[in-house]
Amino acid sequence: MKSDRIRAFTLIELIIALFVISIIYGITFVSSNAYDSYLEKMEVKLFIRDIQNTRTYAMNNKLNTKISLRNSSNIYKIKYQAKEGINKALGRDLKFSPAGILELQFNPRGVPSETNTITIIGKKVNYNITCNIATGKINVSVIKK
């Protein structure tokens, strides 16, 4: 004898399923924001490393080197004295703050031509990168918006 009962989910089972789905969505959303800020920090560290490598190249090869920043396209160009430059770009959400083109030049002793502060604007944080004229040391300060 077959039963005429229809098998279906109860209201409580549906509510529990929606609750579990909302918890999973919340965890995913929070972790994606953390991942975006991690990527942003890595892009800034890569840019700082490029500045340090350009300075080291100037000292090792006794050449003038420079990094040119272009605000409109977020591209920076690393150029060695007589060689063609290397174009690189910041991450998709990062922007240089100074208008126009800013150049950071190093002489053969690794000393910058002037003290420059480069501001990189992120989603939640701004990064001020300062290259000291006396020592050539690069300082980074993080400013929350």
Short mmCIF file of the C-alpha atoms (twelve columns), coordinates in Angstrom:
data_MODEL
# 
_entry.id   MODEL 
# 
loop_
_atom_site.group_PDB 
_atom_site.id 
_atom_site.type_symbol 
_atom_site.label_atom_id 
_atom_site.label_alt_id 
_atom_site.label_comp_id 
_atom_site.label_asym_id 
_atom_site.label_seq_id 
_atom_site.Cartn_x 
_atom_site.Cartn_y 
_atom_site.Cartn_z 
_atom_site.pdbx_PDB_model_num 
ATOM 1   C CA . MET A 1   0.000  0.000  0.000   1 
ATOM 2   C CA . LYS A 2   1.424  3.323  -1.078  1 
ATOM 3   C CA . SER A 3   1.178  6.393  1.003   1 
ATOM 4   C CA . ASP A 4   -0.364 9.501  -0.554  1 
ATOM 5   C CA . ARG A 5   1.917  11.838 1.412   1 
ATOM 6   C CA . ILE A 6   3.981  14.275 -0.640  1 
ATOM 7   C CA . ARG A 7   7.638  14.446 0.332   1 
ATOM 8   C CA . ALA A 8   8.889  18.048 0.674   1 
ATOM 9   C CA . PHE A 9   11.153 20.216 2.757   1 
ATOM 10  C CA . THR A 10  9.725  21.734 5.910   1 
ATOM 11  C CA . LEU A 11  9.880  25.440 6.613   1 
ATOM 12  C CA . ILE A 12  12.510 24.938 9.308   1 
ATOM 13  C CA . GLU A 13  14.776 23.026 6.911   1 
ATOM 14  C CA . LEU A 14  14.532 25.854 4.364   1 
ATOM 15  C CA . ILE A 15  15.329 28.491 6.986   1 
ATOM 16  C CA . ILE A 16  18.366 26.523 8.186   1 
ATOM 17  C CA . ALA A 17  19.591 26.111 4.597   1 
ATOM 18  C CA . LEU A 18  19.274 29.872 3.959   1 
ATOM 19  C CA . PHE A 19  21.069 30.602 7.228   1 
ATOM 20  C CA . VAL A 20  24.007 28.355 6.280   1 
ATOM 21  C CA . ILE A 21  24.219 29.918 2.809   1 
ATOM 22  C CA . SER A 22  24.251 33.442 4.279   1 
ATOM 23  C CA . ILE A 23  27.079 32.511 6.683   1 
ATOM 24  C CA . ILE A 24  29.150 31.089 3.807   1 
ATOM 25  C CA . TYR A 25  28.506 34.220 1.732   1 
ATOM 26  C CA . GLY A 26  29.536 36.477 4.646   1 
ATOM 27  C CA . ILE A 27  32.814 34.619 5.147   1 
ATOM 28  C CA . THR A 28  33.581 34.779 1.420   1 
ATOM 29  C CA . PHE A 29  32.866 38.514 1.234   1 
ATOM 30  C CA . VAL A 30  35.106 39.326 4.219   1 
ATOM 31  C CA . SER A 31  37.953 37.177 2.926   1 
ATOM 32  C CA . SER A 32  37.760 38.768 -0.547  1 
ATOM 33  C CA . ASN A 33  38.186 42.245 1.007   1 
ATOM 34  C CA . ALA A 34  41.186 40.998 2.948   1 
ATOM 35  C CA . TYR A 35  42.634 39.488 -0.221  1 
ATOM 36  C CA . ASP A 36  42.190 42.776 -2.106  1 
ATOM 37  C CA . SER A 37  44.056 44.716 0.586   1 
ATOM 38  C CA . TYR A 38  46.790 42.053 0.579   1 
ATOM 39  C CA . LEU A 39  47.198 42.437 -3.208  1 
ATOM 40  C CA . GLU A 40  47.352 46.214 -2.796  1 
ATOM 41  C CA . LYS A 41  50.160 45.927 -0.232  1 
ATOM 42  C CA . MET A 42  52.083 43.544 -2.487  1 
ATOM 43  C CA . GLU A 43  51.825 45.972 -5.432  1 
ATOM 44  C CA . VAL A 44  53.214 48.813 -3.290  1 
ATOM 45  C CA . LYS A 45  56.042 46.576 -2.029  1 
ATOM 46  C CA . LEU A 46  56.872 45.648 -5.619  1 
ATOM 47  C CA . PHE A 47  57.031 49.341 -6.561  1 
ATOM 48  C CA . ILE A 48  59.326 50.072 -3.591  1 
ATOM 49  C CA . ARG A 49  61.534 47.155 -4.587  1 
ATOM 50  C CA . ASP A 50  61.755 48.599 -8.112  1 
ATOM 51  C CA . ILE A 51  62.930 51.918 -6.631  1 
ATOM 52  C CA . GLN A 52  65.545 50.126 -4.517  1 
ATOM 53  C CA . ASN A 53  66.728 48.028 -7.469  1 
ATOM 54  C CA . THR A 54  67.048 51.141 -9.644  1 
ATOM 55  C CA . ARG A 55  69.166 52.816 -6.964  1 
ATOM 56  C CA . THR A 56  71.342 49.704 -6.586  1 
ATOM 57  C CA . TYR A 57  71.780 49.473 -10.358 1 
ATOM 58  C CA . ALA A 58  72.960 53.100 -10.425 1 
ATOM 59  C CA . MET A 59  75.589 52.410 -7.739  1 
ATOM 60  C CA . ASN A 60  76.816 49.090 -9.151  1 
ATOM 61  C CA . ASN A 61  77.146 50.274 -12.748 1 
ATOM 62  C CA . LYS A 62  78.152 53.886 -12.019 1 
ATOM 63  C CA . LEU A 63  75.267 55.204 -14.135 1 
ATOM 64  C CA . ASN A 64  72.477 57.716 -13.757 1 
ATOM 65  C CA . THR A 65  69.077 56.051 -13.488 1 
ATOM 66  C CA . LYS A 66  65.558 57.381 -13.160 1 
ATOM 67  C CA . ILE A 67  61.988 56.331 -12.601 1 
ATOM 68  C CA . SER A 68  59.287 58.366 -14.344 1 
ATOM 69  C CA . LEU A 69  55.748 58.209 -12.988 1 
ATOM 70  C CA . ARG A 70  52.768 58.989 -15.192 1 
ATOM 71  C CA . ASN A 71  49.661 59.897 -13.259 1 
ATOM 72  C CA . SER A 72  47.148 59.518 -16.065 1 
ATOM 73  C CA . SER A 73  47.937 55.891 -16.908 1 
ATOM 74  C CA . ASN A 74  49.464 54.617 -13.625 1 
ATOM 75  C CA . ILE A 75  52.527 53.522 -15.561 1 
ATOM 76  C CA . TYR A 76  56.036 54.021 -14.330 1 
ATOM 77  C CA . LYS A 77  59.123 53.732 -16.470 1 
ATOM 78  C CA . ILE A 78  62.532 52.634 -15.225 1 
ATOM 79  C CA . LYS A 79  65.281 54.060 -17.419 1 
ATOM 80  C CA . TYR A 80  68.993 53.451 -17.293 1 
ATOM 81  C CA . GLN A 81  71.389 56.048 -18.693 1 
ATOM 82  C CA . ALA A 82  71.823 54.943 -22.318 1 
ATOM 83  C CA . LYS A 83  69.381 52.056 -22.487 1 
ATOM 84  C CA . GLU A 84  65.736 51.899 -23.426 1 
ATOM 85  C CA . GLY A 85  63.422 52.038 -20.421 1 
ATOM 86  C CA . ILE A 86  61.221 49.343 -18.916 1 
ATOM 87  C CA . ASN A 87  57.515 50.164 -18.586 1 
ATOM 88  C CA . LYS A 88  55.659 48.769 -15.603 1 
ATOM 89  C CA . ALA A 89  52.191 49.410 -14.188 1 
ATOM 90  C CA . LEU A 90  50.661 49.549 -10.736 1 
ATOM 91  C CA . GLY A 91  47.705 47.369 -9.805  1 
ATOM 92  C CA . ARG A 92  44.288 48.140 -11.234 1 
ATOM 93  C CA . ASP A 93  42.994 49.998 -8.169  1 
ATOM 94  C CA . LEU A 94  46.137 51.977 -7.311  1 
ATOM 95  C CA . LYS A 95  46.829 55.492 -8.551  1 
ATOM 96  C CA . PHE A 96  49.733 57.924 -8.296  1 
ATOM 97  C CA . SER A 97  48.743 61.161 -6.607  1 
ATOM 98  C CA . PRO A 98  51.031 63.816 -8.135  1 
ATOM 99  C CA . ALA A 99  49.649 65.380 -11.296 1 
ATOM 100 C CA . GLY A 100 51.631 65.022 -14.489 1 
ATOM 101 C CA . ILE A 101 54.997 63.303 -14.574 1 
ATOM 102 C CA . LEU A 102 57.262 62.946 -11.565 1 
ATOM 103 C CA . GLU A 103 60.827 61.744 -11.948 1 
ATOM 104 C CA . LEU A 104 62.959 60.120 -9.303  1 
ATOM 105 C CA . GLN A 105 66.617 60.241 -10.413 1 
ATOM 106 C CA . PHE A 106 69.629 58.530 -8.861  1 
ATOM 107 C CA . ASN A 107 73.233 59.507 -9.572  1 
ATOM 108 C CA . PRO A 108 76.101 56.951 -9.763  1 
ATOM 109 C CA . ARG A 109 76.519 57.134 -5.959  1 
ATOM 110 C CA . GLY A 110 72.859 56.135 -5.457  1 
ATOM 111 C CA . VAL A 111 71.820 59.538 -4.162  1 
ATOM 112 C CA . PRO A 112 68.531 60.937 -5.461  1 
ATOM 113 C CA . SER A 113 68.644 64.338 -7.160  1 
ATOM 114 C CA . GLU A 114 66.037 65.707 -4.743  1 
ATOM 115 C CA . THR A 115 63.806 64.529 -1.945  1 
ATOM 116 C CA . ASN A 116 60.602 63.273 -3.508  1 
ATOM 117 C CA . THR A 117 57.416 62.061 -1.901  1 
ATOM 118 C CA . ILE A 118 55.261 59.815 -4.015  1 
ATOM 119 C CA . THR A 119 51.708 59.172 -2.864  1 
ATOM 120 C CA . ILE A 120 49.954 56.031 -4.025  1 
ATOM 121 C CA . ILE A 121 46.207 56.069 -3.474  1 
ATOM 122 C CA . GLY A 122 44.580 52.743 -2.673  1 
ATOM 123 C CA . LYS A 123 40.999 51.762 -1.872  1 
ATOM 124 C CA . LYS A 124 41.190 52.236 1.900   1 
ATOM 125 C CA . VAL A 125 44.768 53.394 2.472   1 
ATOM 126 C CA . ASN A 126 47.206 55.942 1.024   1 
ATOM 127 C CA . TYR A 127 50.923 55.137 0.900   1 
ATOM 128 C CA . ASN A 128 53.463 57.976 1.133   1 
ATOM 129 C CA . ILE A 129 56.847 56.882 -0.206  1 
ATOM 130 C CA . THR A 130 59.699 59.300 0.509   1 
ATOM 131 C CA . CYS A 131 63.215 58.970 -0.858  1 
ATOM 132 C CA . ASN A 132 65.684 60.880 1.363   1 
ATOM 133 C CA . ILE A 133 68.232 63.027 -0.497  1 
ATOM 134 C CA . ALA A 134 71.000 62.599 2.076   1 
ATOM 135 C CA . THR A 135 70.951 58.829 2.430   1 
ATOM 136 C CA . GLY A 136 68.845 57.542 -0.456  1 
ATOM 137 C CA . LYS A 137 66.823 55.574 2.084   1 
ATOM 138 C CA . ILE A 138 63.183 54.917 1.230   1 
ATOM 139 C CA . ASN A 139 60.592 55.528 3.952   1 
ATOM 140 C CA . VAL A 140 56.987 54.399 3.698   1 
ATOM 141 C CA . SER A 141 54.118 55.720 5.762   1 
ATOM 142 C CA . VAL A 142 50.572 54.378 5.605   1 
ATOM 143 C CA . ILE A 143 47.642 56.739 6.047   1 
ATOM 144 C CA . LYS A 144 44.135 55.357 6.460   1 
ATOM 145 C CA . LYS A 145 41.348 57.246 4.706   1 
# 
